Amino acid sequence: MVKRATVALDLDAVFAALAHPIRRAILEQLSGGDASVGELAEPHKVSAPAISKHLRVLEDAGLLKVEPEGRVRRCHIDAAPLSAAFGWLTRYRVLWEDRFERLAKHLEKDP
Amino acid sequence: MVKRATVALDLDAVFAALAHPIRRAILEQLSGGDASVGELAEPHKVSAPAISKHLRVLEDAGLLKVEPEGRVRRCHIDAAPLSAAFGWLTRYRVLWEDRFERLAKHLEKDP
């Protein structure tokens, strides 16, 4: 049994973690299945410490879990923080789209 | 007619813009309707320059348009970059949830 730290959902950290193309690519890769740190580093032309830093940002945001498996560190995704970010966007997207629809109707009536 | 700069959709900038509670609060406020810079600053206990900086971050990410209206600067939301962020999350959320469902089924079969 692997001990896991409880990571509080922190929208600031989640959105900040998503604000880098390498971190989004890592999450995209992990969507297909768990991967080792080496497998995650492979597609990117950056140093090992740079990848470790990105993984740490994802881990701190609660998006990634790293677990030792023999000599390898296996990474997998934790979707809960993603759902929180998704929830925030969904809530306000509805309001924004509603405003656009009302504006469009207003313009139809009163061109 | 107000001239508008074309803002390229930049997911890095959009997610980074969403990674601050004051900027999210500004977007939440603007979901209810356009507002002046003063009205947006009012709920927050931070300096005017700090609010201006947050508005600039939102503007640079393409989430906010500021237009002069007499002496007042009116702010309104632009939902296109939000849709891009939403699209990214939606795409990977489906994959992640699919993985969780498969894992759950696997655990049911093989407890």
gemmi code that builds the backbone of each chain (N, CA, C; Angstrom):
import gemmi

chains = {
    "A": [
        ("MET", (0.862, -1.205, 0.000), (0.000, 0.000, 0.000), (0.889, 1.243, 0.000)),
        ("VAL", (0.605, 2.086, -0.916), (1.414, 3.290, -1.044), (0.726, 4.445, -0.314)),
        ("LYS", (1.498, 5.105, 0.483), (0.938, 6.234, 1.228), (0.797, 7.435, 0.281)),
        ("ARG", (-0.336, 8.057, 0.331), (-0.546, 9.206, -0.545), (-0.833, 10.451, 0.268)),
        ("ALA", (-0.200, 11.530, -0.126), (-0.488, 12.795, 0.534), (-1.850, 13.282, 0.051)),
        ("THR", (-2.608, 13.854, 0.945), (-3.868, 14.452, 0.539), (-3.572, 15.829, -0.036)),
        ("VAL", (-4.003, 16.029, -1.249), (-3.755, 17.318, -1.878), (-5.069, 18.085, -1.935)),
        ("ALA", (-5.093, 19.201, -1.282), (-6.308, 20.013, -1.297), (-6.517, 20.553, -2.705)),
        ("LEU", (-7.777, 20.622, -3.101), (-8.074, 21.165, -4.423), (-7.819, 22.661, -4.427)),
        ("ASP", (-6.951, 23.073, -5.298), (-6.540, 24.468, -5.342), (-6.610, 24.901, -6.815)),
        ("LEU", (-7.696, 25.602, -7.145), (-7.904, 25.984, -8.547), (-6.742, 26.802, -9.099)),
        ("ASP", (-6.138, 27.656, -8.242), (-4.982, 28.442, -8.704), (-3.885, 27.508, -9.213)),
        ("ALA", (-3.573, 26.503, -8.392), (-2.490, 25.580, -8.742), (-2.864, 24.741, -9.960)),
        ("VAL", (-4.131, 24.350, -10.058), (-4.552, 23.510, -11.187), (-4.435, 24.292, -12.494)),
        ("PHE", (-4.994, 25.511, -12.514), (-4.924, 26.300, -13.751), (-3.461, 26.662, -14.078)),
        ("ALA", (-2.668, 26.976, -13.062), (-1.252, 27.297, -13.311), (-0.523, 26.080, -13.888)),
        ("ALA", (-0.870, 24.897, -13.381), (-0.229, 23.669, -13.887), (-0.582, 23.435, -15.358)),
        ("LEU", (-1.795, 23.833, -15.739), (-2.238, 23.623, -17.129), (-1.653, 24.660, -18.083)),
        ("ALA", (-0.998, 25.677, -17.531), (-0.540, 26.819, -18.341), (0.845, 26.594, -18.952)),
        ("HIS", (1.182, 25.357, -19.290), (2.461, 25.099, -19.964), (2.283, 23.934, -20.939)),
        ("PRO", (2.774, 24.093, -22.170), (2.523, 23.053, -23.184), (3.119, 21.694, -22.817)),
        ("ILE", (4.265, 21.672, -22.148), (4.863, 20.380, -21.771), (4.005, 19.693, -20.705)),
        ("ARG", (3.497, 20.493, -19.758), (2.655, 19.872, -18.716), (1.343, 19.361, -19.313)),
        ("ARG", (0.769, 20.116, -20.266), (-0.456, 19.610, -20.914), (-0.129, 18.343, -21.728)),
        ("ALA", (1.033, 18.336, -22.388), (1.417, 17.144, -23.171), (1.594, 15.939, -22.256)),
        ("ILE", (2.161, 16.145, -21.071), (2.331, 15.048, -20.113), (0.960, 14.492, -19.713)),
        ("LEU", (0.014, 15.382, -19.453), (-1.335, 14.927, -19.080), (-2.002, 14.201, -20.255)),
        ("GLU", (-1.786, 14.727, -21.464), (-2.355, 14.072, -22.654), (-1.782, 12.650, -22.770)),
        ("GLN", (-0.471, 12.534, -22.577), (0.177, 11.222, -22.665), (-0.385, 10.274, -21.597)),
        ("LEU", (-0.562, 10.787, -20.378), (-1.063, 9.948, -19.279), (-2.541, 9.586, -19.458)),
        ("SER", (-3.243, 10.329, -20.291), (-4.642, 9.991, -20.580), (-4.728, 8.634, -21.254)),
        ("GLY", (-3.665, 8.268, -21.969), (-3.635, 6.986, -22.663), (-3.238, 5.837, -21.754)),
        ("GLY", (-2.724, 6.151, -20.564), (-2.296, 5.097, -19.649), (-1.142, 5.568, -18.791)),
        ("ASP", (-0.887, 4.858, -17.696), (0.222, 5.213, -16.815), (1.542, 5.160, -17.582)),
        ("ALA", (2.523, 5.906, -17.106), (3.825, 5.926, -17.774), (4.915, 6.151, -16.736)),
        ("SER", (6.131, 5.727, -17.092), (7.267, 6.000, -16.214), (7.744, 7.427, -16.465)),
        ("VAL", (8.552, 7.944, -15.542), (9.108, 9.287, -15.710), (9.904, 9.361, -17.019)),
        ("GLY", (10.665, 8.300, -17.313), (11.449, 8.269, -18.549), (10.573, 8.334, -19.794)),
        ("GLU", (9.464, 7.594, -19.771), (8.543, 7.608, -20.921), (7.905, 8.984, -21.104)),
        ("LEU", (7.665, 9.647, -19.993), (7.063, 10.981, -20.085), (8.075, 12.010, -20.599)),
        ("ALA", (9.336, 11.794, -20.243), (10.376, 12.751, -20.665), (10.695, 12.607, -22.146)),
        ("GLU", (10.585, 11.362, -22.645), (11.090, 11.009, -23.977), (10.657, 11.945, -25.112)),
        ("PRO", (9.370, 12.320, -25.230), (8.982, 13.147, -26.393), (9.480, 14.587, -26.323)),
        ("HIS", (10.047, 15.005, -25.187), (10.356, 16.425, -25.015), (11.863, 16.669, -25.044)),
        ("LYS", (12.235, 17.710, -25.756), (13.667, 18.014, -25.854), (14.083, 18.959, -24.737)),
        ("VAL", (13.881, 18.520, -23.518), (14.319, 19.324, -22.373), (15.059, 18.413, -21.398)),
        ("SER", (15.768, 19.009, -20.474), (16.599, 18.241, -19.542), (15.748, 17.442, -18.553)),
        ("ALA", (16.351, 16.419, -17.971), (15.673, 15.635, -16.938), (15.226, 16.507, -15.753)),
        ("PRO", (16.085, 17.434, -15.280), (15.598, 18.285, -14.175), (14.391, 19.131, -14.574)),
        ("ALA", (14.348, 19.563, -15.853), (13.209, 20.365, -16.303), (11.932, 19.520, -16.275)),
        ("ILE", (12.031, 18.261, -16.727), (10.857, 17.374, -16.683), (10.440, 17.140, -15.229)),
        ("SER", (11.431, 16.899, -14.363), (11.116, 16.671, -12.942), (10.368, 17.861, -12.365)),
        ("LYS", (10.775, 19.045, -12.769), (10.130, 20.261, -12.267), (8.663, 20.323, -12.738)),
        ("HIS", (8.453, 19.985, -14.006), (7.078, 19.983, -14.513), (6.229, 18.935, -13.779)),
        ("LEU", (6.829, 17.753, -13.542), (6.086, 16.697, -12.841), (5.740, 17.144, -11.425)),
        ("ARG", (6.668, 17.869, -10.796), (6.427, 18.360, -9.443), (5.262, 19.369, -9.428)),
        ("VAL", (5.222, 20.222, -10.435), (4.123, 21.203, -10.522), (2.783, 20.472, -10.653)),
        ("LEU", (2.763, 19.439, -11.503), (1.526, 18.660, -11.691), (1.151, 17.921, -10.402)),
        ("GLU", (2.173, 17.396, -9.728), (1.956, 16.657, -8.479), (1.404, 17.603, -7.396)),
        ("ASP", (2.025, 18.776, -7.296), (1.589, 19.736, -6.276), (0.159, 20.204, -6.526)),
        ("ALA", (-0.250, 20.218, -7.787), (-1.629, 20.615, -8.116), (-2.599, 19.452, -7.932)),
        ("GLY", (-2.057, 18.278, -7.579), (-2.907, 17.109, -7.349), (-3.304, 16.384, -8.627)),
        ("LEU", (-2.696, 16.771, -9.757), (-3.081, 16.184, -11.049), (-2.339, 14.884, -11.346)),
        ("LEU", (-1.269, 14.657, -10.622), (-0.393, 13.533, -10.933), (0.022, 12.840, -9.639)),
        ("LYS", (0.056, 11.500, -9.705), (0.619, 10.718, -8.605), (1.825, 9.973, -9.136)),
        ("VAL", (2.890, 9.989, -8.358), (4.088, 9.234, -8.730), (4.278, 8.144, -7.679)),
        ("GLU", (4.389, 6.913, -8.142), (4.550, 5.798, -7.201), (5.719, 4.932, -7.620)),
        ("PRO", (6.569, 4.566, -6.669), (7.704, 3.707, -7.020), (7.209, 2.305, -7.356)),
        ("GLU", (7.780, 1.730, -8.399), (7.436, 0.364, -8.797), (8.762, -0.287, -9.137)),
        ("GLY", (9.354, -0.929, -8.160), (10.722, -1.415, -8.331), (11.651, -0.215, -8.485)),
        ("ARG", (12.411, -0.235, -9.574), (13.358, 0.865, -9.790), (12.736, 2.018, -10.554)),
        ("VAL", (11.516, 1.792, -11.020), (10.879, 2.780, -11.902), (9.876, 3.610, -11.111)),
        ("ARG", (9.751, 4.887, -11.480), (8.696, 5.689, -10.870), (7.542, 5.781, -11.870)),
        ("ARG", (6.397, 5.158, -11.500), (5.223, 5.163, -12.373), (4.376, 6.382, -12.073)),
        ("CYS", (3.915, 7.013, -13.134), (3.071, 8.200, -12.970), (1.662, 7.885, -13.448)),
        ("HIS", (0.691, 8.344, -12.705), (-0.677, 8.285, -13.219), (-1.423, 9.544, -12.847)),
        ("ILE", (-2.492, 9.733, -13.559), (-3.279, 10.957, -13.469), (-4.272, 10.882, -12.318)),
        ("ASP", (-4.556, 11.995, -11.693), (-5.669, 12.084, -10.749), (-6.638, 13.124, -11.298)),
        ("ALA", (-7.829, 12.677, -11.640), (-8.746, 13.546, -12.385), (-9.551, 14.509, -11.522)),
        ("ALA", (-9.529, 14.354, -10.186), (-10.398, 15.192, -9.349), (-10.129, 16.690, -9.535)),
        ("PRO", (-8.857, 17.129, -9.531), (-8.627, 18.575, -9.687), (-9.045, 19.072, -11.073)),
        ("LEU", (-8.900, 18.190, -12.056), (-9.336, 18.528, -13.404), (-10.841, 18.767, -13.421)),
        ("SER", (-11.569, 17.946, -12.670), (-13.020, 18.121, -12.605), (-13.381, 19.448, -11.966)),
        ("ALA", (-12.582, 19.876, -10.976), (-12.854, 21.169, -10.330), (-12.661, 22.305, -11.332)),
        ("ALA", (-11.574, 22.234, -12.113), (-11.315, 23.261, -13.125), (-12.415, 23.245, -14.179)),
        ("PHE", (-12.798, 22.034, -14.569), (-13.850, 21.857, -15.553), (-15.164, 22.454, -15.013)),
        ("GLY", (-15.411, 22.202, -13.740), (-16.634, 22.721, -13.111), (-16.693, 24.241, -13.139)),
        ("TRP", (-15.570, 24.863, -12.815), (-15.533, 26.332, -12.826), (-15.833, 26.844, -14.229)),
        ("LEU", (-15.157, 26.280, -15.215), (-15.349, 26.733, -16.599), (-16.786, 26.490, -17.073)),
        ("THR", (-17.332, 25.329, -16.709), (-18.690, 24.985, -17.144), (-19.684, 26.003, -16.614)),
        ("ARG", (-19.525, 26.311, -15.336), (-20.475, 27.215, -14.681), (-20.507, 28.569, -15.387)),
        ("TYR", (-19.325, 29.112, -15.674), (-19.291, 30.457, -16.243), (-19.482, 30.455, -17.741)),
        ("ARG", (-19.132, 29.332, -18.369), (-19.365, 29.220, -19.805), (-20.854, 29.351, -20.100)),
        ("VAL", (-21.672, 28.696, -19.285), (-23.122, 28.763, -19.480), (-23.584, 30.212, -19.399)),
        ("LEU", (-23.117, 30.942, -18.409), (-23.527, 32.337, -18.256), (-23.071, 33.174, -19.448)),
        ("TRP", (-21.838, 32.958, -19.887), (-21.311, 33.753, -20.995), (-22.078, 33.462, -22.280)),
        ("GLU", (-22.344, 32.174, -22.509), (-23.055, 31.826, -23.739), (-24.462, 32.375, -23.713)),
        ("ASP", (-25.065, 32.360, -22.544), (-26.399, 32.924, -22.382), (-26.388, 34.405, -22.750)),
        ("ARG", (-25.360, 35.105, -22.307), (-25.253, 36.533, -22.624), (-25.117, 36.738, -24.128)),
        ("PHE", (-24.337, 35.886, -24.793), (-24.162, 36.022, -26.240), (-25.470, 35.765, -26.975)),
        ("GLU", (-26.216, 34.765, -26.488), (-27.503, 34.468, -27.126), (-28.459, 35.636, -26.994)),
        ("ARG", (-28.493, 36.220, -25.795), (-29.389, 37.364, -25.584), (-28.981, 38.528, -26.478)),
        ("LEU", (-27.676, 38.739, -26.599), (-27.166, 39.816, -27.446), (-27.567, 39.570, -28.901)),
        ("ALA", (-27.422, 38.300, -29.342), (-27.763, 37.967, -30.724), (-29.249, 38.217, -30.991)),
        ("LYS", (-30.104, 37.814, -30.029), (-31.552, 38.019, -30.177), (-31.873, 39.508, -30.234)),
        ("HIS", (-31.206, 40.249, -29.385), (-31.407, 41.700, -29.338), (-31.040, 42.315, -30.687)),
        ("LEU", (-29.937, 41.855, -31.282), (-29.488, 42.404, -32.559), (-30.438, 42.010, -33.701)),
        ("GLU", (-31.032, 40.806, -33.593), (-32.012, 40.385, -34.610), (-33.230, 41.297, -34.596)),
        ("LYS", (-33.690, 41.594, -33.395), (-34.893, 42.425, -33.236), (-34.639, 43.856, -33.694)),
        ("ASP", (-33.437, 44.334, -33.403), (-33.107, 45.766, -33.481), (-31.794, 45.938, -34.282)),
        ("PRO", (-31.809, 45.633, -35.564), (-30.521, 45.556, -36.269), (-29.892, 46.938, -36.502)),
    ],
    "B": [
        ("MET", (-17.017, 53.073, -34.003), (-16.424, 51.715, -34.149), (-15.109, 51.673, -33.364)),
        ("VAL", (-14.998, 50.671, -32.556), (-13.796, 50.551, -31.739), (-12.845, 49.563, -32.399)),
        ("LYS", (-11.622, 49.969, -32.528), (-10.618, 49.084, -33.123), (-10.229, 48.014, -32.106)),
        ("ARG", (-10.168, 46.796, -32.558), (-9.793, 45.723, -31.637), (-8.568, 44.993, -32.146)),
        ("ALA", (-7.664, 44.727, -31.248), (-6.488, 43.934, -31.605), (-6.939, 42.479, -31.726)),
        ("THR", (-6.387, 41.796, -32.703), (-6.677, 40.374, -32.810), (-5.786, 39.642, -31.811)),
        ("VAL", (-6.411, 38.855, -30.961), (-5.635, 38.129, -29.959), (-5.620, 36.655, -30.344)),
        ("ALA", (-4.459, 36.150, -30.607), (-4.345, 34.731, -30.959), (-4.702, 33.898, -29.732)),
        ("LEU", (-5.366, 32.783, -29.978), (-5.720, 31.909, -28.874), (-4.470, 31.225, -28.349)),
        ("ASP", (-4.204, 31.429, -27.107), (-2.979, 30.928, -26.501), (-3.374, 30.252, -25.185)),
        ("LEU", (-3.454, 28.927, -25.237), (-3.918, 28.188, -24.056), (-3.051, 28.462, -22.832)),
        ("ASP", (-1.738, 28.641, -23.042), (-0.855, 28.945, -21.907), (-1.355, 30.211, -21.201)),
        ("ALA", (-1.598, 31.248, -22.008), (-2.010, 32.536, -21.437), (-3.398, 32.436, -20.797)),
        ("VAL", (-4.284, 31.654, -21.415), (-5.648, 31.537, -20.882), (-5.621, 30.834, -19.518)),
        ("PHE", (-4.934, 29.689, -19.449), (-4.879, 28.963, -18.175), (-4.136, 29.789, -17.114)),
        ("ALA", (-3.059, 30.472, -17.524), (-2.333, 31.310, -16.558), (-3.236, 32.435, -16.042)),
        ("ALA", (-4.047, 32.989, -16.930), (-4.954, 34.069, -16.516), (-5.982, 33.563, -15.501)),
        ("LEU", (-6.378, 32.306, -15.653), (-7.391, 31.735, -14.747), (-6.793, 31.326, -13.400)),
        ("ALA", (-5.462, 31.381, -13.290), (-4.775, 30.865, -12.100), (-4.643, 31.902, -10.982)),
        ("HIS", (-5.621, 32.794, -10.856), (-5.596, 33.758, -9.750), (-7.025, 34.056, -9.307)),
        ("PRO", (-7.273, 34.019, -7.995), (-8.666, 34.182, -7.533), (-9.279, 35.536, -7.910)),
        ("ILE", (-8.480, 36.595, -7.934), (-9.041, 37.909, -8.297), (-9.424, 37.920, -9.778)),
        ("ARG", (-8.592, 37.310, -10.602), (-8.937, 37.290, -12.036), (-10.170, 36.426, -12.294)),
        ("ARG", (-10.281, 35.321, -11.566), (-11.502, 34.507, -11.736), (-12.720, 35.279, -11.222)),
        ("ALA", (-12.550, 36.000, -10.119), (-13.665, 36.789, -9.580), (-14.092, 37.875, -10.575)),
        ("ILE", (-13.126, 38.492, -11.240), (-13.446, 39.518, -12.251), (-14.264, 38.892, -13.378)),
        ("LEU", (-13.856, 37.715, -13.829), (-14.605, 37.040, -14.899), (-16.003, 36.643, -14.420)),
        ("GLU", (-16.080, 36.212, -13.148), (-17.391, 35.850, -12.592), (-18.300, 37.084, -12.579)),
        ("GLN", (-17.735, 38.218, -12.149), (-18.513, 39.458, -12.095), (-18.977, 39.850, -13.509)),
        ("LEU", (-18.082, 39.729, -14.476), (-18.422, 40.119, -15.855), (-19.409, 39.148, -16.510)),
        ("SER", (-19.540, 37.951, -15.939), (-20.535, 37.014, -16.456), (-21.942, 37.563, -16.278)),
        ("GLY", (-22.104, 38.406, -15.271), (-23.412, 39.003, -14.999), (-23.691, 40.222, -15.868)),
        ("GLY", (-22.680, 40.733, -16.534), (-22.866, 41.915, -17.376), (-21.591, 42.746, -17.410)),
        ("ASP", (-21.515, 43.640, -18.400), (-20.338, 44.501, -18.524), (-20.172, 45.354, -17.269)),
        ("ALA", (-18.973, 45.795, -17.016), (-18.712, 46.619, -15.831), (-17.572, 47.589, -16.125)),
        ("SER", (-17.542, 48.668, -15.371), (-16.423, 49.607, -15.496), (-15.241, 49.073, -14.694)),
        ("VAL", (-14.071, 49.637, -14.962), (-12.883, 49.230, -14.211), (-13.110, 49.473, -12.710)),
        ("GLY", (-13.736, 50.586, -12.382), (-14.021, 50.907, -10.976), (-14.926, 49.873, -10.320)),
        ("GLU", (-15.958, 49.462, -11.046), (-16.887, 48.451, -10.511), (-16.190, 47.102, -10.307)),
        ("LEU", (-15.250, 46.806, -11.191), (-14.526, 45.537, -11.056), (-13.545, 45.579, -9.886)),
        ("ALA", (-12.998, 46.771, -9.636), (-12.021, 46.913, -8.549), (-12.701, 46.863, -7.189)),
        ("GLU", (-13.935, 47.365, -7.140), (-14.642, 47.622, -5.867), (-14.646, 46.455, -4.865)),
        ("PRO", (-14.949, 45.210, -5.305), (-15.021, 44.130, -4.297), (-13.672, 43.686, -3.733)),
        ("HIS", (-12.573, 44.160, -4.323), (-11.263, 43.619, -3.951), (-10.447, 44.634, -3.154)),
        ("LYS", (-9.827, 44.145, -2.112), (-9.027, 45.041, -1.269), (-7.596, 45.099, -1.770)),
        ("VAL", (-7.447, 45.502, -3.016), (-6.094, 45.657, -3.564), (-6.022, 47.013, -4.253)),
        ("SER", (-4.811, 47.449, -4.530), (-4.598, 48.777, -5.124), (-5.122, 48.840, -6.561)),
        ("ALA", (-5.362, 50.066, -7.031), (-5.771, 50.266, -8.428), (-4.731, 49.702, -9.411)),
        ("PRO", (-3.429, 49.931, -9.171), (-2.452, 49.340, -10.106), (-2.507, 47.808, -10.127)),
        ("ALA", (-2.782, 47.209, -8.972), (-2.877, 45.742, -8.933), (-4.058, 45.273, -9.783)),
        ("ILE", (-5.203, 45.966, -9.667), (-6.368, 45.598, -10.488), (-6.032, 45.786, -11.968)),
        ("SER", (-5.381, 46.897, -12.295), (-5.016, 47.153, -13.699), (-4.143, 46.034, -14.242)),
        ("LYS", (-3.244, 45.558, -13.391), (-2.352, 44.481, -13.825), (-3.161, 43.196, -14.104)),
        ("HIS", (-4.106, 42.894, -13.214), (-4.953, 41.712, -13.439), (-5.770, 41.871, -14.727)),
        ("LEU", (-6.301, 43.078, -14.949), (-7.101, 43.305, -16.163), (-6.228, 43.140, -17.407)),
        ("ARG", (-4.996, 43.598, -17.311), (-4.079, 43.469, -18.437), (-3.793, 41.992, -18.754)),
        ("VAL", (-3.614, 41.191, -17.699), (-3.378, 39.748, -17.901), (-4.580, 39.111, -18.613)),
        ("LEU", (-5.789, 39.481, -18.175), (-7.002, 38.947, -18.798), (-7.122, 39.414, -20.247)),
        ("GLU", (-6.775, 40.687, -20.463), (-6.846, 41.268, -21.814), (-5.836, 40.563, -22.734)),
        ("ASP", (-4.615, 40.383, -22.247), (-3.568, 39.742, -23.059), (-3.934, 38.297, -23.407)),
        ("ALA", (-4.717, 37.655, -22.531), (-5.148, 36.282, -22.810), (-6.373, 36.260, -23.723)),
        ("GLY", (-6.879, 37.446, -24.062), (-8.038, 37.549, -24.950), (-9.363, 37.339, -24.255)),
        ("LEU", (-9.347, 37.286, -22.913), (-10.577, 37.011, -22.158), (-11.396, 38.267, -21.879)),
        ("LEU", (-10.770, 39.404, -22.049), (-11.413, 40.662, -21.641), (-11.162, 41.720, -22.707)),
        ("LYS", (-12.207, 42.497, -22.987), (-12.040, 43.670, -23.852), (-12.346, 44.902, -23.022)),
        ("VAL", (-11.509, 45.913, -23.163), (-11.758, 47.182, -22.467), (-12.012, 48.239, -23.538)),
        ("GLU", (-13.140, 48.924, -23.419), (-13.472, 49.949, -24.413), (-13.846, 51.249, -23.722)),
        ("PRO", (-13.298, 52.366, -24.206), (-13.645, 53.649, -23.590), (-15.101, 54.000, -23.909)),
        ("GLU", (-15.801, 54.512, -22.902), (-17.196, 54.930, -23.086), (-17.296, 56.256, -22.345)),
        ("GLY", (-17.066, 57.339, -23.063), (-16.929, 58.640, -22.408), (-15.704, 58.623, -21.510)),
        ("ARG", (-15.918, 58.938, -20.254), (-14.771, 58.962, -19.326), (-14.483, 57.618, -18.690)),
        ("VAL", (-15.406, 56.690, -18.916), (-15.330, 55.401, -18.220), (-14.745, 54.339, -19.156)),
        ("ARG", (-13.994, 53.387, -18.578), (-13.526, 52.250, -19.380), (-14.421, 51.055, -19.073)),
        ("ARG", (-15.204, 50.631, -20.086), (-16.126, 49.511, -19.907), (-15.413, 48.211, -20.252)),
        ("CYS", (-15.625, 47.221, -19.415), (-14.996, 45.930, -19.646), (-16.066, 44.909, -19.998)),
        ("HIS", (-15.776, 44.088, -20.966), (-16.652, 42.943, -21.199), (-15.817, 41.721, -21.560)),
        ("ILE", (-16.488, 40.605, -21.418), (-15.835, 39.307, -21.560), (-15.768, 38.886, -23.026)),
        ("ASP", (-14.735, 38.176, -23.393), (-14.699, 37.511, -24.697), (-14.574, 36.015, -24.435)),
        ("ALA", (-15.594, 35.271, -24.841), (-15.674, 33.868, -24.421), (-14.862, 32.904, -25.287)),
        ("ALA", (-14.344, 33.355, -26.432), (-13.659, 32.414, -27.343), (-12.482, 31.693, -26.676)),
        ("PRO", (-11.598, 32.414, -25.968), (-10.460, 31.697, -25.354), (-10.920, 30.733, -24.256)),
        ("LEU", (-12.007, 31.112, -23.588), (-12.567, 30.227, -22.571), (-13.025, 28.919, -23.213)),
        ("SER", (-13.631, 29.036, -24.396), (-14.089, 27.839, -25.100), (-12.914, 26.942, -25.468)),
        ("ALA", (-11.775, 27.555, -25.816), (-10.595, 26.764, -26.157), (-10.117, 25.984, -24.929)),
        ("ALA", (-10.076, 26.651, -23.788), (-9.653, 25.996, -22.546), (-10.635, 24.882, -22.186)),
        ("PHE", (-11.915, 25.206, -22.330), (-12.979, 24.242, -22.057), (-12.831, 23.027, -22.968)),
        ("GLY", (-12.521, 23.296, -24.239), (-12.351, 22.225, -25.224), (-11.225, 21.285, -24.848)),
        ("TRP", (-10.114, 21.880, -24.403), (-8.974, 21.038, -24.011), (-9.377, 20.139, -22.837)),
        ("LEU", (-9.981, 20.735, -21.822), (-10.373, 19.963, -20.633), (-11.391, 18.887, -20.986)),
        ("THR", (-12.345, 19.238, -21.841), (-13.397, 18.292, -22.210), (-12.790, 17.061, -22.866)),
        ("ARG", (-11.869, 17.321, -23.806), (-11.261, 16.239, -24.565), (-10.569, 15.229, -23.636)),
        ("TYR", (-9.778, 15.744, -22.692), (-9.007, 14.833, -21.855), (-9.814, 14.302, -20.686)),
        ("ARG", (-10.808, 15.060, -20.292), (-11.673, 14.598, -19.213), (-12.360, 13.291, -19.627)),
        ("VAL", (-12.837, 13.263, -20.858), (-13.507, 12.065, -21.364), (-12.557, 10.867, -21.292)),
        ("LEU", (-11.324, 11.059, -21.729), (-10.350, 9.965, -21.698), (-10.081, 9.512, -20.265)),
        ("TRP", (-9.927, 10.477, -19.368), (-9.623, 10.140, -17.977), (-10.781, 9.387, -17.340)),
        ("GLU", (-11.997, 9.865, -17.600), (-13.156, 9.206, -16.993), (-13.308, 7.807, -17.541)),
        ("ASP", (-13.011, 7.655, -18.811), (-13.066, 6.349, -19.435), (-12.089, 5.398, -18.731)),
        ("ARG", (-10.908, 5.892, -18.416), (-9.916, 5.062, -17.733), (-10.418, 4.659, -16.341)),
        ("PHE", (-11.053, 5.607, -15.650), (-11.564, 5.298, -14.311), (-12.667, 4.251, -14.379)),
        ("GLU", (-13.524, 4.369, -15.392), (-14.603, 3.389, -15.540), (-14.038, 1.996, -15.797)),
        ("ARG", (-13.022, 1.946, -16.675), (-12.421, 0.638, -16.977), (-11.769, 0.061, -15.729)),
        ("LEU", (-11.119, 0.938, -14.961), (-10.474, 0.489, -13.726), (-11.527, -0.046, -12.747)),
        ("ALA", (-12.630, 0.661, -12.617), (-13.702, 0.260, -11.702), (-14.255, -1.103, -12.112)),
        ("LYS", (-14.473, -1.285, -13.432), (-15.004, -2.561, -13.929), (-14.020, -3.685, -13.644)),
        ("HIS", (-12.750, -3.391, -13.856), (-11.697, -4.371, -13.612), (-11.693, -4.780, -12.133)),
        ("LEU", (-11.874, -3.819, -11.254), (-11.863, -4.104, -9.817), (-13.100, -4.901, -9.408)),
        ("GLU", (-14.229, -4.646, -10.084), (-15.451, -5.404, -9.804), (-15.248, -6.878, -10.132)),
        ("LYS", (-14.642, -7.089, -11.303), (-14.421, -8.457, -11.776), (-13.412, -9.192, -10.905)),
        ("ASP", (-12.403, -8.465, -10.466), (-11.189, -9.051, -9.883), (-10.883, -8.354, -8.557)),
        ("PRO", (-11.733, -8.521, -7.564), (-11.592, -7.652, -6.379), (-10.363, -8.009, -5.534)),
    ],
}
model = gemmi.Model(1)
for chain_id, residues in chains.items():
    chain = gemmi.Chain(chain_id)
    for i, (resn, *xyz) in enumerate(residues, 1):
        res = gemmi.Residue()
        res.name, res.seqid = resn, gemmi.SeqId(i, " ")
        for name, pos in zip(("N", "CA", "C"), xyz):
            atom = gemmi.Atom()
            atom.name, atom.element = name, gemmi.Element(name[0])
            atom.pos, atom.b_iso = gemmi.Position(*pos), 0.0
            res.add_atom(atom)
        chain.add_residue(res)
    model.add_chain(chain)
structure = gemmi.Structure()
structure.add_model(model)
structure.setup_entities()
